[in-house]
Amino acid sequence: MNQNIVLSMTSVSKSFPGVKALTKVNFFLRRGEIHALMGENGAGKSTLIKVLTGVYELESGEIHMAGIHKPIVNHSPKEAQENGISTVYQEVNLCPNLTVAENLFIGREPKKAGFIDWKAMNRRSEEVLKRLAIEVSPLQMLEECSIALQQMIAIARAVDMKCKVLILDEPTSSLDEEEVEKLFLLMKHLRSEGVGIIFVTHFLEQVYAVSDRITVLRNGELVGEYETTNLPRLKLVAKMMGKDFDDLADIKGEQAGIKTEEAPLIKAIDLGHQGTIKPFSLSINRGEVIGLTGLLGSGRSELVRTIYGADKADSGNLLINGKEVKIRTPLDAMKYGIGYLPEDRKKEGIIQDLSVRENIMIAMQAKMGLLKPMKRKEMEEAADRYIDILQIKTANRETPIKNLSGGNQQKVIIGRWLLTNPEYLILDEPTRGIDIGTKTQIQKLVLELAKEGKAVTFISSEVEEMLRTCSRMIVLRDGEKVGEIQGDGLTQENIMKMIAGGDRTDEKDERN
């Protein structure tokens, strides 16, 4: 093993029932480097980290750590920690009801005559915090600290436990710019001390601001390992999404016609939700299908959740048909004629133990109010109508929705919103994980809704699908709207360039 390599993972594979999550992946981490692990949703990043840290069992391949003369297999995060590997997650796994010092030394408190030596623990905590320039009192309660400070305390704990490898899994997702800068200073300090850092993130700007090397995974396989300064942003996006820009063709199909009006149906002015989406302005016309595109974590879902009231906007204004409205909850949105198919149909879309009929009717009943229950016959007729219109494959309307295929579950949720006759329909990943035939049906339905004069926002990880369906594309990056593309400029290459944000890897001062 190369003396400068602190961790090597070779030919690592991992399968789950019906899914090959990792296929012979290699990953190498050097001492004193920040190494970004990149890939789209489902690329295998989390699986690789969980295999390394003992959350998942290693199926095949070898893991070597500097200073250990034989391959290691971690059976738990505790064993990984004993081997010098620590992980700090976005959701900090510490005890909010304890002090900073107690969290730093939990499970390894200094003892004196069989009792905790509080004085020694507080003194050592102060030394650790001072060494890492973390400005907090050891006696402060953790729950009184910001998320950023809690993450730094978790990092300090890992460093004090002599970790050689520090894994930071999406550490900046809930931080503001100033907090991110403080975290980066700490990361650079640890790099100078020889700690190897694996940085898992979806923020391109941050990768180029702080990382030395980048490893890209796609579909559970290694795409490549690159020096950050040698990998332009556009090429990184291409490698993550599996596109060859030399061969890109404009595959844009027929688009829905745009029926513009003087007053847009939906107009957002500096609308935002702190911590998820920066203030954005956006107009949506009737008869228009607008696509939201960007890498995972770019803010696509967060933007529409803010419009819908699932995340209450804390800045800006929202106008519907030219009149300012306040949408504080999804029920408010429904009353203003907005429907929303969420990204995660299992968690936020279907109610698994209810029937197909009940799942179709639930939004309409909520809109009418609990004091105005619909008659059973009305519900049955409406459910049957949408089962027929959307060709939902079910034994009958009373079949539990959990017994349906993913594609048919998705159709049920679409039927739920069509029944409310929304003026504006938000579809977040409506075709993910469903067969090609159902995908085509949903795309045709979207175009038909636009022809009827409804406005649709369509979000998909498949850019080609949106090019076939959308008349205008909004591009997001790192929680911010960065541009719009329409007309002849609506090509895959232009979208990728805007997602990448230009080629600025020669700005070496960014990383110092």
N, C-alpha and C positions, 0 to 999 in steps of 0.2 A: 504494500500500500504506500503510495506516494506520501512522503513526510508532511507535505503541506495540506493533504486531504484529511479532514477530520471525520467525514462520513462518506461511505460509498454504499450505494444500493445497486446491485447488478441483477439483471434479468428477473425483476420482481413481477410476479403475476398474481392476480386475485380474481376469483369468480364468485358470483352469486347465482342462485337458481335462474337459469335462462339468460344470464348477463355476464359477459367477460369484461370486468371493470378495469383490469390492468393486464397488459400483455407484454411481458419481458421488458419492463421499463428500467432504464439506467438513470441514476441521479448521483451527482458528486458535489460535495460541499467542502470548500477550503476553509482553513483557519482564517479568521479576520476578514470575512467577506459577507456582503449582503446579497443573497441569491434569491431573485424573484421566481416564484413558481406560478406560471400563467397557463390559462386555458379557459375555454368557455364552460358553461354549465354541462356537467356530465363528462368532462374531459378526463377525470381521474385524480384531480389534485387532492381532494379530501380523502379518497381511498388510499392514496400513497402515504399521506400523513398518518392516517389511522393504522395502516400496516406497520409503519415505522414506530409508532408510539404504543402498540400493543392493544389498541381498541379492536382491530381486526386481526385474525390469525394470518400469519405469513403462509401463503400456499406453496410458492416456489421462488427460488432466487436466494440471494445472500445479502446480508447487511453487515458491514464492518465499521467499527469505530476505532479511531486512533487510540493507541494505548491498550487495546484489548486484542490479544493475539489469536483469537478464533472468531468465527462469525457469531453474531448475537441474534437472538430471537426474543423480542420483548412480548411478554404475555399480558402485560397491563401497563397503564401509564406510570404507575409507581415503579415498576421494573425499568421502564425507559428512563425515568428520572435518575434511578440508581446508576444507569449506564451513561449518564451525562446528557440526556435529551429532555428538554423542558418545553412545554407548549403554553402559550398565552392566547386565549381565544377572544373573539369580539365580545362575547358575554363573559365577564370576568368571574372565575369560579373561586371566589373568596367569601369570607364571612362578614357581612355588613355590620353585624352587631358586636364585632370585636374591634379593638384598636388597630392602628397601622402596625405597631410592634407585634401584637399578638398574631396578626395575619402573616407577617414576615417569618415568624418562627413557629407557626402552628405545627404541632407534631414533632418538633425538635427544640423545645424550649430548654434554655440553660437551667440546670438544676443546682441546688445547694442544700445539702443535708436532706435530700429527697423531695424538696419543694422547689417550685419555680423561683428562679432568681430574677425577680422583676427588674431590679436595678441593672443587672448585667444585660438583660434582654433589651431594655430601653436604650442602654448605652451602645450596644452593638447595632441596634436598629438605626440609631442616629449616625453611626459611622458608615453603614451601608448606604443610607439615603444621601449623606453628604458626598460620598465618593462618586455617586451617580448623579449628583446635582439635582436631586428630587426635593423640591421645597415643600415639606410637610412635616408636622410634628409626629413623632412616634406615638404620642398619647392621643392623637385625634382619632375619633371613631371613623371607620372606613365608610359608613353610610353617608358621612358628611363630605366625603371627597367626590370630585367630579369623576365621570367615567374615564376620562383621560388619565387622571391621577391614579385611579384604581388599577388601570392597566400598567402604569409605570411601577406601582408597588408590586404587582404580580411579576413583572420583569425583574425587579430588584430581588424578590424572593428566589426566582430561578437562578439568577447570577450568584447569589450568596450560597446557593446549594451546589456551586461549582459546575454549572452546566457548560458543556463544550458546544452544544448545539441548541440554539433557541429558535423555536418555531413561533412566528407571529401570524396567526390565522385571521385575516381580515381585521386587523387591529384599528384601522382608521375609519371604519364605516360610520361610527357614531360621533366622530370628533369634528370640531370646527378647524379652520385653517391654522389658527394660532396653536391649538393643541397638537395638530399634526406636526407642526414645526418642532415643538418640544419633544415629541416622540422621536422624530428623525434625529435630533441632536443626541438623544440617549442611544439610539441604534448605532450612530456613528462612533460614539464613545466606546460602546461595547465592541464594535469592529476593531477599533484601535487596540483593544485589550486582547484581541485574538479569538473572540467568540465568533463562531460561524452562525449566521442568521438566515433562516428560510423565511422569506417574506411572501405570504399568500395574499394577493390583493386583486381587485378588478379595476383599480384606478391607474390608467396609463401614465398620467402626469407624475404620480408618485413613484412608479417604477423607474422612470427616467431621472427622477430627482435624487434617488437614494441607492439604487441597486448597482452592483458591479457586474453581475451576470444574470442571464435569464434562461430558464428551462421552460419549454413549451410542450404541453401535452394536448392531445386531441383524440377523442374516442378511446381513451385508455391506452394510447400508444405514445411513445416519445417522438415528437416532431424534430426536436433538436435542442442543443445548448449553445448559447451565444454570449459573447461579450456585449454588454449593454451599448457601449459606444459604437459597435459595429452593426447594430440591428436598427435600421430606421423604423419609425413608428408604423408606417404604412405596411412594411413587411411583417412586423409583429402581428398586426391585425389580420393580415392575409394568412399567416401561419396558424393563428388561433382558429380562424374560420374555414381553413382548408381551401383557399382560393388562389389561383395562379393568375396574377394580374397581367401577365404577358398574353394570356389567352381569353381575357374577359370579353364577353359579348353582351350587348344590350339585349336582354331577354324580355324586355317590357312588352306586355301584351296589350289587349284593348282595355282602355280605362273607362271608368264611369264618368259621365259628363258632369261638369261642375255647374251647379245652378246658383250663382252668387246672388246675394241680395244686399240692399244698402246696409242693413243691420245684420251682422253674423248671428247665427243661432246661438253660438257659445263664444264668449269673448273673455279671456283671462288677461288681467293687467297686473303684472308683477306679483302673481299668485305664488305662494311658496309655503313650505312646511319645514321649519328648522330641523336640521339633522337628516332630512331625507331628500328634499329637492330644493334647489336654489330658486329664488323668484324668477318666474317665466311669464312671458306674454304670448298669447296664442289666440287666433280666430279660427272658428270652424263654421263653415256654411252648410246650409241644407243641400242635400244631394251630393255630398262630398265624402269620400273615404280618405281619411288621413292616416298615414302610417307613422308609428313611433319606432325609431330604430337606434341602435347603439349596442355596445357590448353588455353582457350580464353585469348588473349593478350600475348601469349608466343613468338610471332614474326613470326608465320607461313606466314601470308599474307605479312608482311613487308619484309621478306626474298625474296620472289618471285617478289615483286614489285621493289626491288632493282635490281634484275637480269634483269627485263623487262624494267627498265628505267622510270617506273611510279613515283618512288622516285629515283632521281639521286644519284648514289653512290658517296660518298665523300672520300672514302678510298679504297685501294686494286685494284686488276686487274681482268679482265674477259677475258677468252680465249675461242674461239669457233674453234673446229677442230685444236687445238694447236696454233692458232694465236691470239695474243692479239687484242681486239677490244674495242672501246669506245661506250657505249650505253648511250646516254644522254636523249633520249626521247623514248616513245613507238614505234614511227615510225622507229627509228634506229633498235629497236629489231625486228620489223616485217621484215625489209630488210635483217636481218641476219637469218631469218627463225624461229622466235620465235612467238608463239601464246599464248594468255592469256585470260582465262575465269575468270573474277573477282568474288570475293565473293558476292558482292551485285549486283545482276543482274538488279534490278530495277533502281539503281542510276548510275551504271557504265557499265552495259551490254547492255540492250536494249534501243532503242530510241522509246518511246511508240507510238508516233503519226505516225511513219513510218510503211510501210507494211512489211510483212514477207520477201518479195523479197529484199526490200531495206536494211533491217537489215542483211540479209545473205551477201549481196554484199559489204557492207560498208568497211570492212577491205581490201578486194581485190582491191577496187577502190583506197583506200588510199595508198596501197602499189605501185600501178601503177602510181599514181600521178594524180592530177586534170587536167593536160594538155593532158592526154590520156584517155578520157572517154570511158567506155565500151559501146558496142552497146546494144540496148534494147533487141534484140533477144538473144544475148549471156547471158545477165543477167537473162532472163526468163528461158533459158535452164539450167543454173547453179542452179538457185533457185529450179526449179522443180526436178533436180537430187538429191539435198540434202533433199528436202521434202520427196522424195521417199526413199532414203537410210536410213534416220533417222526416218521414219514413223511419220513425224510431222502432227498432227491432226489440219488441218486448212481448212476453206471453200475453199480457193484458195490462190495463192501466193500474191495477192494484199490485203488480209485481214490485217487490222492494228494489229500489234503484241500484243497490249494491250488487244485484245479480246481473246488471247490464254491463256490456263492454264499455271501455273508456269512451269510444266515439259516440255511443248511444247516450251515455251519461251527459256528454257535452251537448248533444242535441236537446236533451231534456232542459238543461239550463238555458239554452238559447230560446226554447219554447216558452220557458218561464217569463223571459223578458219581452218576447214578442207579444205575449198575451196582454202585457201592460200598455202596449202601443206606445213605446217611447219615441220621442222626437230625436233623441241622441242616444246611441248605443255604443258602449265601450266593450270591445272584445280583446281580452288580454290572453294571448297564446291560445286561441280557440281551437287550433288544429294540432297542438302538441300531443304526440303519443297516439294518434289515431291513423286509421288506414287511409290510403291514397284516395279511395273512392269517396269517403266521408269528407276528406279535406276539400275535394273538388266541389262537393255539394255546399259546404259552408262558404267557400269563396264565391260561388254563384249567388248564394243567398245574400251575401254582403253587397254585391253589385245590384241585386234586385231592390234591396232596401234603399240604396242610394237613388235609384231611378224613381222610387216612390216619394223622394224628397226628404228622407231621413238623413241625418248626419251620423257617420260611423267613424270611430277611431279603432284602428286595427293594429295590434302589436303581435309580432311574430319574430322568432329567432331566425327564421328562414327569409333572407332578404329577397330571394327570387319570388317567393310567394307574395310578398308585399308589392313588388314591382308589377305583378300581374293584377293586383287588386286595388292599389292606392293611386289617387290622382295627385297626391302631395305627400312628401315625407318630412317629418321633423326629426332632426338628428340630435341625440343627447350624448353627453360625455361627462363622466365624473359628477353626476347629479345636477347637470346644468344643460339647458337648451343651447346648442351651439350653432344651429342654422336650420334652414329649410331648403328643400330642393323640389322643383316641379318642372313640368314641361319637358323640353328636349334635354334638360340637364339631369333628368331623373334616370340615372344609370347606376349600375352596381359599383362601378369604379369611382364615381363621384361620391357615392355614399361612403365607401370605405375610406376615401381620402379625408372626408370630413370627420368620420369616427376617429381616425388616427390623429387628426389635429395637426397635420403637417410634419415635415421631417426636420426636427430640431435637435437631433442627438449630438450635433456638433457643439452645442452649448455646454461645454464641459464644466463651466462654473456652477451649473445646476446641482452637481453632485458633490461639491466640495463644501 
